[in-house]
């Protein structure tokens, strides 16, 4: 499937900015969904937030989820 997993050590200063960027976006998305759906479990809200972040366009205008499933080449 040509998927490569890149392990990032805790003290990798080059990748910390990427992690912080997506963490902020994920937290913001989680707060929005949890405020809208108060009666839903936290696990389900987290799944929805991750799915929403994965389906949103990145900096290059590409959607990561579509790249994984081979819609864009």
CHARMM-style PDB file with segment names, atoms N, HN, CA, C and O in Angstrom:
ATOM      1  N   UNK     1       0.811  -1.193   0.000  1.00  0.00      PROA
ATOM      2  CA  UNK     1       0.000   0.000   0.000  1.00  0.00      PROA
ATOM      3  C   UNK     1       0.857   1.259   0.000  1.00  0.00      PROA
ATOM      4  O   UNK     1       0.320   2.362  -0.106  1.00  0.00      PROA
ATOM      5  N   UNK     2       2.149   1.124   0.115  1.00  0.00      PROA
ATOM      6  HN  UNK     2       2.584   0.228   0.201  1.00  0.00      PROA
ATOM      7  CA  UNK     2       3.084   2.256   0.075  1.00  0.00      PROA
ATOM      8  C   UNK     2       2.856   3.256   1.203  1.00  0.00      PROA
ATOM      9  O   UNK     2       2.995   4.464   1.011  1.00  0.00      PROA
ATOM     10  N   UNK     3       2.507   2.746   2.371  1.00  0.00      PROA
ATOM     11  HN  UNK     3       2.394   1.765   2.527  1.00  0.00      PROA
ATOM     12  CA  UNK     3       2.342   3.608   3.545  1.00  0.00      PROA
ATOM     13  C   UNK     3       3.605   3.481   4.383  1.00  0.00      PROA
ATOM     14  O   UNK     3       4.021   2.375   4.727  1.00  0.00      PROA
ATOM     15  N   UNK     4       4.204   4.604   4.706  1.00  0.00      PROA
ATOM     16  HN  UNK     4       3.865   5.502   4.426  1.00  0.00      PROA
ATOM     17  CA  UNK     4       5.409   4.608   5.529  1.00  0.00      PROA
ATOM     18  C   UNK     4       5.094   5.241   6.879  1.00  0.00      PROA
ATOM     19  O   UNK     4       4.519   6.327   6.947  1.00  0.00      PROA
ATOM     20  N   UNK     5       5.469   4.563   7.932  1.00  0.00      PROA
ATOM     21  HN  UNK     5       5.936   3.680   7.876  1.00  0.00      PROA
ATOM     22  CA  UNK     5       5.272   5.082   9.279  1.00  0.00      PROA
ATOM     23  C   UNK     5       6.589   5.686   9.741  1.00  0.00      PROA
ATOM     24  O   UNK     5       7.637   5.044   9.670  1.00  0.00      PROA
ATOM     25  N   UNK     6       6.528   6.904  10.205  1.00  0.00      PROA
ATOM     26  HN  UNK     6       5.676   7.425  10.262  1.00  0.00      PROA
ATOM     27  CA  UNK     6       7.722   7.579  10.672  1.00  0.00      PROA
ATOM     28  C   UNK     6       7.630   7.749  12.179  1.00  0.00      PROA
ATOM     29  O   UNK     6       6.767   8.474  12.674  1.00  0.00      PROA
ATOM     30  N   UNK     7       8.511   7.088  12.905  1.00  0.00      PROA
ATOM     31  HN  UNK     7       9.212   6.500  12.503  1.00  0.00      PROA
ATOM     32  CA  UNK     7       8.548   7.226  14.355  1.00  0.00      PROA
ATOM     33  C   UNK     7       9.276   8.507  14.707  1.00  0.00      PROA
ATOM     34  O   UNK     7      10.329   8.815  14.147  1.00  0.00      PROA
ATOM     35  N   UNK     8       8.705   9.248  15.638  1.00  0.00      PROA
ATOM     36  HN  UNK     8       7.851   8.998  16.092  1.00  0.00      PROA
ATOM     37  CA  UNK     8       9.306  10.504  16.055  1.00  0.00      PROA
ATOM     38  C   UNK     8       9.663  10.401  17.529  1.00  0.00      PROA
ATOM     39  O   UNK     8       8.777  10.264  18.373  1.00  0.00      PROA
ATOM     40  N   UNK     9      10.952  10.465  17.848  1.00  0.00      PROA
ATOM     41  HN  UNK     9      11.671  10.576  17.163  1.00  0.00      PROA
ATOM     42  CA  UNK     9      11.340  10.444  19.266  1.00  0.00      PROA
ATOM     43  C   UNK     9      10.796  11.668  19.999  1.00  0.00      PROA
ATOM     44  O   UNK     9      10.447  12.674  19.381  1.00  0.00      PROA
ATOM     45  N   UNK    10      10.731  11.567  21.297  1.00  0.00      PROA
ATOM     46  HN  UNK    10      11.014  10.749  21.799  1.00  0.00      PROA
ATOM     47  CA  UNK    10      10.151  12.635  22.109  1.00  0.00      PROA
ATOM     48  C   UNK    10      10.924  13.941  21.953  1.00  0.00      PROA
ATOM     49  O   UNK    10      10.315  15.009  21.900  1.00  0.00      PROA
ATOM     50  N   UNK    11      12.228  13.878  21.880  1.00  0.00      PROA
ATOM     51  HN  UNK    11      12.723  13.010  21.923  1.00  0.00      PROA
ATOM     52  CA  UNK    11      13.050  15.093  21.859  1.00  0.00      PROA
ATOM     53  C   UNK    11      13.491  15.501  20.456  1.00  0.00      PROA
ATOM     54  O   UNK    11      14.558  16.095  20.306  1.00  0.00      PROA
ATOM     55  N   UNK    12      12.708  15.204  19.435  1.00  0.00      PROA
ATOM     56  HN  UNK    12      11.840  14.721  19.557  1.00  0.00      PROA
ATOM     57  CA  UNK    12      13.038  15.613  18.073  1.00  0.00      PROA
ATOM     58  C   UNK    12      12.529  17.028  17.853  1.00  0.00      PROA
ATOM     59  O   UNK    12      11.331  17.239  17.661  1.00  0.00      PROA
ATOM     60  N   UNK    13      13.423  17.983  17.880  1.00  0.00      PROA
ATOM     61  HN  UNK    13      14.395  17.811  18.036  1.00  0.00      PROA
ATOM     62  CA  UNK    13      13.020  19.380  17.818  1.00  0.00      PROA
ATOM     63  C   UNK    13      12.518  19.783  16.437  1.00  0.00      PROA
ATOM     64  O   UNK    13      11.756  20.742  16.319  1.00  0.00      PROA
ATOM     65  N   UNK    14      12.928  19.076  15.397  1.00  0.00      PROA
ATOM     66  HN  UNK    14      13.547  18.297  15.493  1.00  0.00      PROA
ATOM     67  CA  UNK    14      12.473  19.415  14.044  1.00  0.00      PROA
ATOM     68  C   UNK    14      11.004  19.078  13.842  1.00  0.00      PROA
ATOM     69  O   UNK    14      10.324  19.746  13.062  1.00  0.00      PROA
ATOM     70  N   UNK    15      10.502  18.060  14.524  1.00  0.00      PROA
ATOM     71  HN  UNK    15      11.054  17.517  15.157  1.00  0.00      PROA
ATOM     72  CA  UNK    15       9.129  17.607  14.319  1.00  0.00      PROA
ATOM     73  C   UNK    15       8.165  18.120  15.378  1.00  0.00      PROA
ATOM     74  O   UNK    15       6.959  17.911  15.254  1.00  0.00      PROA
ATOM     75  N   UNK    16       8.656  18.776  16.402  1.00  0.00      PROA
ATOM     76  HN  UNK    16       9.637  18.946  16.503  1.00  0.00      PROA
ATOM     77  CA  UNK    16       7.790  19.242  17.482  1.00  0.00      PROA
ATOM     78  C   UNK    16       6.781  20.254  16.958  1.00  0.00      PROA
ATOM     79  O   UNK    16       5.630  20.261  17.396  1.00  0.00      PROA
ATOM     80  N   UNK    17       7.186  21.094  16.043  1.00  0.00      PROA
ATOM     81  HN  UNK    17       8.121  21.088  15.687  1.00  0.00      PROA
ATOM     82  CA  UNK    17       6.286  22.111  15.503  1.00  0.00      PROA
ATOM     83  C   UNK    17       5.102  21.472  14.778  1.00  0.00      PROA
ATOM     84  O   UNK    17       3.974  21.951  14.899  1.00  0.00      PROA
ATOM     85  N   UNK    18       5.345  20.396  14.026  1.00  0.00      PROA
ATOM     86  HN  UNK    18       6.261  20.007  13.927  1.00  0.00      PROA
ATOM     87  CA  UNK    18       4.257  19.701  13.331  1.00  0.00      PROA
ATOM     88  C   UNK    18       3.281  19.096  14.326  1.00  0.00      PROA
ATOM     89  O   UNK    18       2.067  19.189  14.147  1.00  0.00      PROA
ATOM     90  N   UNK    19       3.812  18.476  15.377  1.00  0.00      PROA
ATOM     91  HN  UNK    19       4.798  18.401  15.522  1.00  0.00      PROA
ATOM     92  CA  UNK    19       2.954  17.848  16.383  1.00  0.00      PROA
ATOM     93  C   UNK    19       2.121  18.910  17.089  1.00  0.00      PROA
ATOM     94  O   UNK    19       0.923  18.714  17.297  1.00  0.00      PROA
ATOM     95  N   UNK    20       2.732  20.025  17.460  1.00  0.00      PROA
ATOM     96  HN  UNK    20       3.704  20.184  17.291  1.00  0.00      PROA
ATOM     97  CA  UNK    20       2.006  21.100  18.132  1.00  0.00      PROA
ATOM     98  C   UNK    20       0.932  21.688  17.233  1.00  0.00      PROA
ATOM     99  O   UNK    20      -0.145  22.045  17.712  1.00  0.00      PROA
ATOM    100  N   UNK    21       1.201  21.794  15.952  1.00  0.00      PROA
ATOM    101  HN  UNK    21       2.075  21.504  15.563  1.00  0.00      PROA
ATOM    102  CA  UNK    21       0.231  22.346  15.011  1.00  0.00      PROA
ATOM    103  C   UNK    21      -1.014  21.468  14.947  1.00  0.00      PROA
ATOM    104  O   UNK    21      -2.134  21.969  15.034  1.00  0.00      PROA
ATOM    105  N   UNK    22      -0.821  20.170  14.795  1.00  0.00      PROA
ATOM    106  HN  UNK    22       0.089  19.762  14.724  1.00  0.00      PROA
ATOM    107  CA  UNK    22      -1.973  19.273  14.699  1.00  0.00      PROA
ATOM    108  C   UNK    22      -2.651  19.083  16.044  1.00  0.00      PROA
ATOM    109  O   UNK    22      -3.858  18.846  16.083  1.00  0.00      PROA
ATOM    110  N   UNK    23      -1.921  19.178  17.147  1.00  0.00      PROA
ATOM    111  HN  UNK    23      -0.940  19.371  17.116  1.00  0.00      PROA
ATOM    112  CA  UNK    23      -2.512  19.054  18.468  1.00  0.00      PROA
ATOM    113  C   UNK    23      -3.480  20.206  18.720  1.00  0.00      PROA
ATOM    114  O   UNK    23      -4.580  20.001  19.233  1.00  0.00      PROA
ATOM    115  N   UNK    24      -3.071  21.402  18.361  1.00  0.00      PROA
ATOM    116  HN  UNK    24      -2.177  21.569  17.943  1.00  0.00      PROA
ATOM    117  CA  UNK    24      -3.930  22.572  18.547  1.00  0.00      PROA
ATOM    118  C   UNK    24      -5.196  22.442  17.714  1.00  0.00      PROA
ATOM    119  O   UNK    24      -6.294  22.714  18.200  1.00  0.00      PROA
ATOM    120  N   UNK    25      -5.049  22.031  16.471  1.00  0.00      PROA
ATOM    121  HN  UNK    25      -4.157  21.810  16.075  1.00  0.00      PROA
ATOM    122  CA  UNK    25      -6.202  21.854  15.592  1.00  0.00      PROA
ATOM    123  C   UNK    25      -7.119  20.764  16.116  1.00  0.00      PROA
ATOM    124  O   UNK    25      -8.340  20.918  16.096  1.00  0.00      PROA
ATOM    125  N   UNK    26      -6.543  19.661  16.587  1.00  0.00      PROA
ATOM    126  HN  UNK    26      -5.551  19.536  16.604  1.00  0.00      PROA
ATOM    127  CA  UNK    26      -7.343  18.558  17.120  1.00  0.00      PROA
ATOM    128  C   UNK    26      -8.088  18.979  18.382  1.00  0.00      PROA
ATOM    129  O   UNK    26      -9.260  18.641  18.546  1.00  0.00      PROA
ATOM    130  N   UNK    27      -7.426  19.712  19.274  1.00  0.00      PROA
ATOM    131  HN  UNK    27      -6.473  19.986  19.140  1.00  0.00      PROA
ATOM    132  CA  UNK    27      -8.082  20.190  20.505  1.00  0.00      PROA
ATOM    133  C   UNK    27      -9.234  21.137  20.183  1.00  0.00      PROA
ATOM    134  O   UNK    27     -10.302  21.051  20.788  1.00  0.00      PROA
ATOM    135  N   UNK    28      -9.015  22.029  19.241  1.00  0.00      PROA
ATOM    136  HN  UNK    28      -8.147  22.099  18.750  1.00  0.00      PROA
ATOM    137  CA  UNK    28     -10.058  22.980  18.861  1.00  0.00      PROA
ATOM    138  C   UNK    28     -11.268  22.246  18.260  1.00  0.00      PROA
ATOM    139  O   UNK    28     -12.413  22.561  18.584  1.00  0.00      PROA
ATOM    140  N   UNK    29     -11.007  21.285  17.399  1.00  0.00      PROA
ATOM    141  HN  UNK    29     -10.077  21.030  17.136  1.00  0.00      PROA
ATOM    142  CA  UNK    29     -12.075  20.502  16.786  1.00  0.00      PROA
ATOM    143  C   UNK    29     -12.815  19.693  17.840  1.00  0.00      PROA
ATOM    144  O   UNK    29     -14.042  19.601  17.805  1.00  0.00      PROA
ATOM    145  N   UNK    30     -12.073  19.104  18.782  1.00  0.00      PROA
ATOM    146  HN  UNK    30     -11.076  19.179  18.810  1.00  0.00      PROA
ATOM    147  CA  UNK    30     -12.682  18.315  19.855  1.00  0.00      PROA
ATOM    148  C   UNK    30     -13.608  19.183  20.708  1.00  0.00      PROA
ATOM    149  O   UNK    30     -14.703  18.750  21.066  1.00  0.00      PROA
ATOM    150  N   UNK    31     -13.181  20.392  21.032  1.00  0.00      PROA
ATOM    151  HN  UNK    31     -12.292  20.744  20.741  1.00  0.00      PROA
ATOM    152  CA  UNK    31     -14.009  21.289  21.853  1.00  0.00      PROA
ATOM    153  C   UNK    31     -15.293  21.684  21.135  1.00  0.00      PROA
ATOM    154  O   UNK    31     -16.354  21.765  21.755  1.00  0.00      PROA
ATOM    155  N   UNK    32     -15.202  21.928  19.838  1.00  0.00      PROA
ATOM    156  HN  UNK    32     -14.341  21.862  19.334  1.00  0.00      PROA
ATOM    157  CA  UNK    32     -16.389  22.299  19.074  1.00  0.00      PROA
ATOM    158  C   UNK    32     -17.385  21.148  19.042  1.00  0.00      PROA
ATOM    159  O   UNK    32     -18.575  21.344  19.287  1.00  0.00      PROA
ATOM    160  N   UNK    33     -16.896  19.940  18.738  1.00  0.00      PROA
ATOM    161  HN  UNK    33     -15.929  19.781  18.539  1.00  0.00      PROA
ATOM    162  CA  UNK    33     -17.792  18.785  18.660  1.00  0.00      PROA
ATOM    163  C   UNK    33     -18.382  18.462  20.026  1.00  0.00      PROA
ATOM    164  O   UNK    33     -19.567  18.143  20.124  1.00  0.00      PROA
ATOM    165  N   UNK    34     -17.576  18.539  21.081  1.00  0.00      PROA
ATOM    166  HN  UNK    34     -16.614  18.798  21.002  1.00  0.00      PROA
ATOM    167  CA  UNK    34     -18.090  18.206  22.410  1.00  0.00      PROA
ATOM    168  C   UNK    34     -19.114  19.233  22.899  1.00  0.00      PROA
ATOM    169  O   UNK    34     -20.016  18.883  23.660  1.00  0.00      PROA
ATOM    170  N   UNK    35     -18.989  20.486  22.477  1.00  0.00      PROA
ATOM    171  HN  UNK    35     -18.256  20.770  21.859  1.00  0.00      PROA
ATOM    172  CA  UNK    35     -19.987  21.481  22.866  1.00  0.00      PROA
ATOM    173  C   UNK    35     -21.305  21.278  22.117  1.00  0.00      PROA
ATOM    174  O   UNK    35     -22.380  21.567  22.642  1.00  0.00      PROA
ATOM    175  N   UNK    36     -21.206  20.776  20.884  1.00  0.00      PROA
ATOM    176  HN  UNK    36     -20.332  20.542  20.458  1.00  0.00      PROA
ATOM    177  CA  UNK    36     -22.415  20.522  20.097  1.00  0.00      PROA
ATOM    178  C   UNK    36     -23.120  19.232  20.522  1.00  0.00      PROA
ATOM    179  O   UNK    36     -24.350  19.175  20.539  1.00  0.00      PROA
ATOM    180  N   UNK    37     -22.353  18.205  20.863  1.00  0.00      PROA
ATOM    181  HN  UNK    37     -21.354  18.252  20.850  1.00  0.00      PROA
ATOM    182  CA  UNK    37     -22.897  16.894  21.216  1.00  0.00      PROA
ATOM    183  C   UNK    37     -22.549  16.559  22.664  1.00  0.00      PROA
ATOM    184  O   UNK    37     -21.614  15.802  22.923  1.00  0.00      PROA
ATOM    185  N   UNK    38     -23.286  17.112  23.585  1.00  0.00      PROA
ATOM    186  HN  UNK    38     -24.046  17.727  23.375  1.00  0.00      PROA
ATOM    187  CA  UNK    38     -22.963  16.949  25.002  1.00  0.00      PROA
ATOM    188  C   UNK    38     -23.228  15.542  25.534  1.00  0.00      PROA
ATOM    189  O   UNK    38     -22.563  15.107  26.474  1.00  0.00      PROA
ATOM    190  N   UNK    39     -24.184  14.827  24.952  1.00  0.00      PROA
ATOM    191  HN  UNK    39     -24.725  15.181  24.189  1.00  0.00      PROA
ATOM    192  CA  UNK    39     -24.559  13.507  25.459  1.00  0.00      PROA
ATOM    193  C   UNK    39     -23.760  12.366  24.836  1.00  0.00      PROA
ATOM    194  O   UNK    39     -24.044  11.202  25.118  1.00  0.00      PROA
ATOM    195  N   UNK    40     -22.785  12.662  24.011  1.00  0.00      PROA
ATOM    196  HN  UNK    40     -22.554  13.608  23.782  1.00  0.00      PROA
ATOM    197  CA  UNK    40     -21.999  11.645  23.315  1.00  0.00      PROA
ATOM    198  C   UNK    40     -20.756  11.298  24.131  1.00  0.00      PROA
ATOM    199  O   UNK    40     -20.217  12.144  24.845  1.00  0.00      PROA
ATOM    200  N   UNK    41     -20.304  10.039  24.019  1.00  0.00      PROA
ATOM    201  HN  UNK    41     -20.742   9.352  23.439  1.00  0.00      PROA
ATOM    202  CA  UNK    41     -19.131   9.607  24.780  1.00  0.00      PROA
ATOM    203  C   UNK    41     -17.866  10.312  24.283  1.00  0.00      PROA
ATOM    204  O   UNK    41     -17.779  10.722  23.125  1.00  0.00      PROA
ATOM    205  N   UNK    42     -16.899  10.441  25.176  1.00  0.00      PROA
ATOM    206  HN  UNK    42     -16.970  10.108  26.117  1.00  0.00      PROA
ATOM    207  CA  UNK    42     -15.646  11.125  24.837  1.00  0.00      PROA
ATOM    208  C   UNK    42     -14.874  10.378  23.757  1.00  0.00      PROA
ATOM    209  O   UNK    42     -14.223  10.995  22.914  1.00  0.00      PROA
ATOM    210  N   UNK    43     -14.948   9.058  23.782  1.00  0.00      PROA
ATOM    211  HN  UNK    43     -15.478   8.557  24.466  1.00  0.00      PROA
ATOM    212  CA  UNK    43     -14.248   8.250  22.777  1.00  0.00      PROA
ATOM    213  C   UNK    43     -14.805   8.518  21.377  1.00  0.00      PROA
ATOM    214  O   UNK    43     -14.045   8.654  20.417  1.00  0.00      PROA
ATOM    215  N   UNK    44     -16.110   8.590  21.268  1.00  0.00      PROA
ATOM    216  HN  UNK    44     -16.727   8.479  22.048  1.00  0.00      PROA
ATOM    217  CA  UNK    44     -16.744   8.852  19.972  1.00  0.00      PROA
ATOM    218  C   UNK    44     -16.453  10.267  19.494  1.00  0.00      PROA
ATOM    219  O   UNK    44     -16.242  10.490  18.302  1.00  0.00      PROA
ATOM    220  N   UNK    45     -16.440  11.227  20.418  1.00  0.00      PROA
ATOM    221  HN  UNK    45     -16.612  11.046  21.386  1.00  0.00      PROA
ATOM    222  CA  UNK    45     -16.117  12.610  20.054  1.00  0.00      PROA
ATOM    223  C   UNK    45     -14.683  12.700  19.547  1.00  0.00      PROA
ATOM    224  O   UNK    45     -14.413  13.407  18.575  1.00  0.00      PROA
ATOM    225  N   UNK    46     -13.760  11.989  20.196  1.00  0.00      PROA
ATOM    226  HN  UNK    46     -13.979  11.415  20.985  1.00  0.00      PROA
ATOM    227  CA  UNK    46     -12.368  11.994  19.741  1.00  0.00      PROA
ATOM    228  C   UNK    46     -12.248  11.380  18.350  1.00  0.00      PROA
ATOM    229  O   UNK    46     -11.495  11.882  17.516  1.00  0.00      PROA
ATOM    230  N   UNK    47     -12.984  10.298  18.091  1.00  0.00      PROA
ATOM    231  HN  UNK    47     -13.596   9.890  18.769  1.00  0.00      PROA
ATOM    232  CA  UNK    47     -12.961   9.692  16.757  1.00  0.00      PROA
ATOM    233  C   UNK    47     -13.476  10.663  15.711  1.00  0.00      PROA
ATOM    234  O   UNK    47     -12.913  10.760  14.620  1.00  0.00      PROA
ATOM    235  N   UNK    48     -14.535  11.378  16.033  1.00  0.00      PROA
ATOM    236  HN  UNK    48     -14.992  11.299  16.918  1.00  0.00      PROA
ATOM    237  CA  UNK    48     -15.084  12.359  15.086  1.00  0.00      PROA
ATOM    238  C   UNK    48     -14.109  13.509  14.851  1.00  0.00      PROA
ATOM    239  O   UNK    48     -13.977  13.997  13.729  1.00  0.00      PROA
ATOM    240  N   UNK    49     -13.431  13.939  15.903  1.00  0.00      PROA
ATOM    241  HN  UNK    49     -13.538  13.543  16.815  1.00  0.00      PROA
ATOM    242  CA  UNK    49     -12.476  15.042  15.763  1.00  0.00      PROA
ATOM    243  C   UNK    49     -11.293  14.637  14.888  1.00  0.00      PROA
ATOM    244  O   UNK    49     -10.866  15.404  14.025  1.00  0.00      PROA
ATOM    245  N   UNK    50     -10.764  13.437  15.108  1.00  0.00      PROA
ATOM    246  HN  UNK    50     -11.111  12.814  15.809  1.00  0.00      PROA
ATOM    247  CA  UNK    50      -9.642  12.956  14.284  1.00  0.00      PROA
ATOM    248  C   UNK    50     -10.075  12.817  12.832  1.00  0.00      PROA
ATOM    249  O   UNK    50      -9.331  13.191  11.926  1.00  0.00      PROA
ATOM    250  N   UNK    51     -11.265  12.285  12.601  1.00  0.00      PROA
ATOM    251  HN  UNK    51     -11.870  11.981  13.337  1.00  0.00      PROA
ATOM    252  CA  UNK    51     -11.781  12.142  11.244  1.00  0.00      PROA
ATOM    253  C   UNK    51     -11.952  13.511  10.582  1.00  0.00      PROA
ATOM    254  O   UNK    51     -11.637  13.671   9.402  1.00  0.00      PROA
ATOM    255  N   UNK    52     -12.447  14.493  11.328  1.00  0.00      PROA
ATOM    256  HN  UNK    52     -12.702  14.363  12.286  1.00  0.00      PROA
ATOM    257  CA  UNK    52     -12.634  15.831  10.775  1.00  0.00      PROA
ATOM    258  C   UNK    52     -11.301  16.469  10.414  1.00  0.00      PROA
ATOM    259  O   UNK    52     -11.184  17.107   9.368  1.00  0.00      PROA
ATOM    260  N   UNK    53     -10.291  16.302  11.273  1.00  0.00      PROA
ATOM    261  HN  UNK    53     -10.387  15.784  12.122  1.00  0.00      PROA
ATOM    262  CA  UNK    53      -8.966  16.863  10.985  1.00  0.00      PROA
ATOM    263  C   UNK    53      -8.345  16.157   9.784  1.00  0.00      PROA
ATOM    264  O   UNK    53      -7.719  16.806   8.946  1.00  0.00      PROA
ATOM    265  N   UNK    54      -8.505  14.845   9.688  1.00  0.00      PROA
ATOM    266  HN  UNK    54      -9.013  14.317  10.369  1.00  0.00      PROA
ATOM    267  CA  UNK    54      -7.948  14.107   8.553  1.00  0.00      PROA
ATOM    268  C   UNK    54      -8.633  14.464   7.240  1.00  0.00      PROA
ATOM    269  O   UNK    54      -8.014  14.390   6.179  1.00  0.00      PROA
ATOM    270  N   UNK    55      -9.895  14.849   7.303  1.00  0.00      PROA
ATOM    271  HN  UNK    55     -10.397  14.910   8.165  1.00  0.00      PROA
ATOM    272  CA  UNK    55     -10.627  15.185   6.082  1.00  0.00      PROA
ATOM    273  C   UNK    55     -10.478  16.639   5.678  1.00  0.00      PROA
ATOM    274  O   UNK    55     -10.919  17.022   4.595  1.00  0.00      PROA
ATOM    275  N   UNK    56      -9.872  17.452   6.517  1.00  0.00      PROA
ATOM    276  HN  UNK    56      -9.514  17.141   7.397  1.00  0.00      PROA
ATOM    277  CA  UNK    56      -9.693  18.856   6.160  1.00  0.00      PROA
ATOM    278  C   UNK    56      -8.440  19.018   5.301  1.00  0.00      PROA
ATOM    279  O   UNK    56      -7.492  18.240   5.407  1.00  0.00      PROA
ATOM    280  N   UNK    57      -8.456  20.024   4.464  1.00  0.00      PROA
ATOM    281  HN  UNK    57      -9.226  20.656   4.378  1.00  0.00      PROA
ATOM    282  CA  UNK    57      -7.331  20.247   3.555  1.00  0.00      PROA
ATOM    283  C   UNK    57      -6.116  20.722   4.327  1.00  0.00      PROA
ATOM    284  O   UNK    57      -6.230  21.531   5.247  1.00  0.00      PROA
ATOM    285  N   UNK    58      -4.955  20.217   3.950  1.00  0.00      PROA
ATOM    286  HN  UNK    58      -4.862  19.559   3.203  1.00  0.00      PROA
ATOM    287  CA  UNK    58      -3.703  20.610   4.584  1.00  0.00      PROA
ATOM    288  C   UNK    58      -3.128  21.864   3.963  1.00  0.00      PROA
ATOM    289  O   UNK    58      -3.820  22.579   3.239  1.00  0.00      PROA
ATOM    290  N   UNK    59      -1.870  22.131   4.242  1.00  0.00      PROA
ATOM    291  HN  UNK    59      -1.307  21.550   4.830  1.00  0.00      PROA
ATOM    292  CA  UNK    59      -1.223  23.338   3.741  1.00  0.00      PROA
ATOM    293  C   UNK    59      -1.077  23.341   2.228  1.00  0.00      PROA
ATOM    294  O   UNK    59      -1.092  24.400   1.601  1.00  0.00      PROA
ATOM    295  N   UNK    60      -0.936  22.160   1.642  1.00  0.00      PROA
ATOM    296  HN  UNK    60      -0.924  21.299   2.152  1.00  0.00      PROA
ATOM    297  CA  UNK    60      -0.773  22.063   0.193  1.00  0.00      PROA
ATOM    298  C   UNK    60      -2.108  21.976  -0.538  1.00  0.00      PROA
ATOM    299  O   UNK    60      -2.137  21.841  -1.762  1.00  0.00      PROA
ATOM    300  N   UNK    61      -3.204  22.052   0.196  1.00  0.00      PROA
ATOM    301  HN  UNK    61      -3.181  22.162   1.189  1.00  0.00      PROA
ATOM    302  CA  UNK    61      -4.516  21.932  -0.414  1.00  0.00      PROA
ATOM    303  C   UNK    61      -4.935  20.490  -0.646  1.00  0.00      PROA
ATOM    304  O   UNK    61      -5.967  20.239  -1.267  1.00  0.00      PROA
ATOM    305  N   UNK    62      -4.146  19.541  -0.156  1.00  0.00      PROA
ATOM    306  HN  UNK    62      -3.307  19.745   0.349  1.00  0.00      PROA
ATOM    307  CA  UNK    62      -4.464  18.133  -0.316  1.00  0.00      PROA
ATOM    308  C   UNK    62      -5.126  17.601   0.941  1.00  0.00      PROA
ATOM    309  O   UNK    62      -4.828  18.051   2.047  1.00  0.00      PROA
ATOM    310  N   UNK    63      -6.015  16.652   0.771  1.00  0.00      PROA
ATOM    311  HN  UNK    63      -6.257  16.286  -0.127  1.00  0.00      PROA
ATOM    312  CA  UNK    63      -6.709  16.040   1.899  1.00  0.00      PROA
ATOM    313  C   UNK    63      -6.014  14.722   2.220  1.00  0.00      PROA
ATOM    314  O   UNK    63      -6.019  13.817   1.386  1.00  0.00      PROA
ATOM    315  N   UNK    64      -5.409  14.584   3.414  1.00  0.00      PROA
ATOM    316  HN  UNK    64      -5.405  15.319   4.091  1.00  0.00      PROA
ATOM    317  CA  UNK    64      -4.632  13.385   3.746  1.00  0.00      PROA
ATOM    318  C   UNK    64      -5.404  12.080   3.612  1.00  0.00      PROA
ATOM    319  O   UNK    64      -4.839  11.084   3.160  1.00  0.00      PROA
ATOM    320  N   UNK    65      -6.674  12.055   3.988  1.00  0.00      PROA
ATOM    321  HN  UNK    65      -7.134  12.864   4.355  1.00  0.00      PROA
ATOM    322  CA  UNK    65      -7.461  10.820   3.924  1.00  0.00      PROA
ATOM    323  C   UNK    65      -7.599  10.337   2.485  1.00  0.00      PROA
ATOM    324  O   UNK    65      -7.556   9.132   2.235  1.00  0.00      PROA
ATOM    325  N   UNK    66      -7.762  11.248   1.546  1.00  0.00      PROA
ATOM    326  HN  UNK    66      -7.797  12.226   1.749  1.00  0.00      PROA
ATOM    327  CA  UNK    66      -7.888  10.859   0.146  1.00  0.00      PROA
ATOM    328  C   UNK    66      -6.557  10.371  -0.415  1.00  0.00      PROA
ATOM    329  O   UNK    66      -6.538   9.524  -1.308  1.00  0.00      PROA
ATOM    330  N   UNK    67      -5.449  10.890   0.094  1.00  0.00      PROA
ATOM    331  HN  UNK    67      -5.464  11.578   0.820  1.00  0.00      PROA
ATOM    332  CA  UNK    67      -4.142  10.403  -0.339  1.00  0.00      PROA
ATOM    333  C   UNK    67      -3.919   8.972   0.128  1.00  0.00      PROA
ATOM    334  O   UNK    67      -3.351   8.161  -0.603  1.00  0.00      PROA
ATOM    335  N   UNK    68      -4.362   8.658   1.346  1.00  0.00      PROA
ATOM    336  HN  UNK    68      -4.822   9.317   1.940  1.00  0.00      PROA
ATOM    337  CA  UNK    68      -4.182   7.306   1.892  1.00  0.00      PROA
ATOM    338  C   UNK    68      -4.922   6.285   1.050  1.00  0.00      PROA
ATOM    339  O   UNK    68      -4.391   5.212   0.763  1.00  0.00      PROA
ATOM    340  N   UNK    69      -6.147   6.608   0.650  1.00  0.00      PROA
ATOM    341  HN  UNK    69      -6.579   7.479   0.883  1.00  0.00      PROA
ATOM    342  CA  UNK    69      -6.942   5.646  -0.101  1.00  0.00      PROA
ATOM    343  C   UNK    69      -6.725   5.705  -1.605  1.00  0.00      PROA
ATOM    344  O   UNK    69      -7.432   5.035  -2.358  1.00  0.00      PROA
ATOM    345  N   UNK    70      -5.767   6.490  -2.045  1.00  0.00      PROA
ATOM    346  HN  UNK    70      -5.193   7.034  -1.433  1.00  0.00      PROA
ATOM    347  CA  UNK    70      -5.361   6.488  -3.451  1.00  0.00      PROA
ATOM    348  C   UNK    70      -6.288   7.272  -4.379  1.00  0.00      PROA
ATOM    349  O   UNK    70      -6.261   7.060  -5.591  1.00  0.00      PROA
ATOM    350  N   UNK    71      -7.095   8.162  -3.840  1.00  0.00      PROA
ATOM    351  HN  UNK    71      -7.117   8.335  -2.856  1.00  0.00      PROA
ATOM    352  CA  UNK    71      -7.956   8.968  -4.702  1.00  0.00      PROA
ATOM    353  C   UNK    71      -7.133   9.985  -5.464  1.00  0.00      PROA
ATOM    354  O   UNK    71      -7.386  10.230  -6.644  1.00  0.00      PROA
ATOM    355  N   UNK    72      -6.135  10.589  -4.793  1.00  0.00      PROA
ATOM    356  HN  UNK    72      -5.929  10.389  -3.835  1.00  0.00      PROA
ATOM    357  CA  UNK    72      -5.198  11.490  -5.446  1.00  0.00      PROA
ATOM    358  C   UNK    72      -3.899  10.753  -5.647  1.00  0.00      PROA
ATOM    359  O   UNK    72      -3.492   9.971  -4.788  1.00  0.00      PROA
ATOM    360  N   UNK    73      -3.245  10.982  -6.754  1.00  0.00      PROA
ATOM    361  HN  UNK    73      -3.576  11.618  -7.452  1.00  0.00      PROA
ATOM    362  CA  UNK    73      -1.950  10.312  -7.016  1.00  0.00      PROA
ATOM    363  C   UNK    73      -0.847  11.307  -7.108  1.00  0.00      PROA
ATOM    364  OT1 UNK    73       0.305  10.933  -7.323  1.00  0.00      PROA
TER     365      UNK     73
END
